[in-house]
C-alpha cells in the first residue's frame, strides 16, 4: 500500500516539474552559421507545399467558394499573431525543440509531454497528408489511372470516417522510400529546401499570372451560384480554419535556433518575412485558381492541374503537376526528419521510449525513430481520408497555439514576480507594489482590479479566458444565422461574452509585466495573447467535427497513459530525469534569472 502511495506521490511531483535550460544556453555542438535570409528561405520551403496545392481546393469547393481569398488573408493574419508568441520564445530560449521545449521550460513536465505528444500526432498526420497529396498529383499525370485501377480491383472501403473509401498504396510505398532516404542521412538539406522551394514559388506565380491573363472574372462574382460568399460568413470561417494549415512551417525557424548566428534578432525577422511572402503567394494563386475554374468544378485531389485541364491547356497541366510533386517530396522528407528529431529530443528527456535514443554512427540519424514513425505515417496514408487527417492536424495546431500563448502569459507573471523580489532585496522603493513574496503568497494586499486579480490568480484567469473563448466560438459557429437575422438574444449573448473577455484581460494586465530579456518580445501583453487565444479557439470550434474531436481525445488519453507508464515503470527516467533535467520552485526561478543574464551578455 505504501509503495502505491509513494508511486502516486512521485507521479504528482513529476507532473509539476520543469526542465532546466543550462546556464550556458548559447553554447551548442551545432555551428551557428544561419542568417536571417537562410531562415526565411527554410521557412518558405517548409510552408509552401501540400497546404496550398491541396487545401486550396478543399477550402474553395467545400467551405468558402470564391471567398477562399478572404480565408487565406484571415489565416495569414491569425498565423502572424500566433507567430509573435513563437518569436518571443525563440528570442528568449534559443534551443531546439520549439513548442515542446518552451512549455517544458516554462510550465510543467506533464503539459510539455502532452504538447510534445500532440506535436508528434501533428507530424504524423502531416506526413500522411503530404504522401496522399503526392500520390494524387502523380496520379493526375496519368489521368487517375492508378486510383481507378485500385478501386476496380479491390473495391471501395466501407468502414466510414475517418477511413478513406480507397486504399492509397502509392502513398504508402512513397513513404517507405522516404524512410530509406532518411535512414541514409540527409545532406545539404538547406540547399535542397531552397531549390525545391524556388520551384514551388515559380509554380504558384505561374498559376497567378495565368489566372489573371486567361481567367474568367465572373467566377469571382459568382452571381449565378450564390455570389462571392455562397456559404456565408460561416463558410469563410471554416475555410480559414482549413487554410490555416497551409501556413504552418515557420516552426522550422524556431527549430533552427541553435544554428542561428543571432537568434534574438534573426528568428523574429525571418518568421515575419516568411509569412509575408507566403501570404502573397497564397492569395495570388487561390485567386488564379478561382479565375481558371468555377469553385464547384474544382477537383480537390489535384486542384491546380485540373484547373488547366478545365481550360484545355494540357501543357500547363503538366507544369503545375511536376512542380508540386517535387515540392511535396521535399516537404515529406523534411517532415520525417523532424519527426525523428522530435522523438529523439523527447526520449533524451526521458519522456519517450528509450529505444529511440539509438543513433546510427555513420549517418548520425536516429534510425529507429525514423523507421517506426515512418511506418506509422505510411499506415495513416494508406488508410485514412485526407480531410479527416486535416481535421486531426488542425486540432493539434490550434491547441498548440492556445497553450503557447497561455504559457507566455504565465511566464510574464513569473518574470514580474522575480523583478519584485529583486527590488525588495535591494530595498529600492518603487511606485509599483510587489505582487508576490518569495514563498508565493501576497506580500501586500491590493484593492480594486489588482486585488480581485490577486485573489483569482493568473492561472485561473487564463483558464477563464479559454472557457469564455470556447463559449464565444460555439456562439459564432452555431448561432451565426441568429446574428445575421438580427435576433436580440444572440447579440446579448455575444456582447456578454466579449465584455467578459475584455474584463478578464484588464484583470490580467495587473498581473503581467514586461519581458525581462533582450531581443524581441510580444507587445500589448496580455491583450495580444488573449486575442490569439480567442481567435484560435473560435477557429477550432469552426473546424472541429465530432469524429475529429473524439479521435483526438482518444489520442490524448493514450498519450497520458504512455506518460504515466514511462514515469512509473521506466528504470532511467525516474532517477536521471528528475535529478538532472528538472527542478521545481526557487531553483527554477534562479536558473531563469541566470539565463536572462546570459542572454543579455550574448546579445
ABEGO torsion letter per residue (X at the ends): XAAAAAAAAAAAAAAABBBBBBABAABBABBBABBAAAAAAAAAAAABBAAAAAAAAAAAAAAAEAAAAAAAAAAAAAAAAAAAAAAAAAAABBBBGEAAAAAAAABBAAAAAAAAAAAAAAAAAAAAAAAAAAAAAAAAAAGGAAAAAAAAAAEBBAAEOABBABBBAAAAAAAAAAAAAAAAEBBGAAAAAAAAAAAAAAAAAAAAAAAAAABBAAAAAGAAAGEABAAEAAAAAAAAAAAAAAABGAAAAAAAAAABABAAAAAAAAAAAAAAAAAAAAAAAAAAAAAABBAAABBAABAAAAAAAAAGBAAAAAAAAAAAAAAAAAAAAAAAAAAAAAAAAAAAAGABBAAAABBBAAAGBBAAAAAAAAAAAAAAAAABBAAAAAAAAAAAAAAAAAAAAAAAAAAAAAAAAAAAAAAAAAGBBBABBBABBAAGBBABBBBEAAAAAAAAEAAAAAAAAAAAAAAAAAAAAAAAAAAAAGBAAAAAAAAAAAAAAAAAAAAAAAABBBBABBEBBBBGOAAAAAAAAAAAAAAAAAABBAAAAAAAAAAAAAAAAAAAAAAAABAAAAAAAAAAABBBEAAAAAAAAAAAAAAAAAX
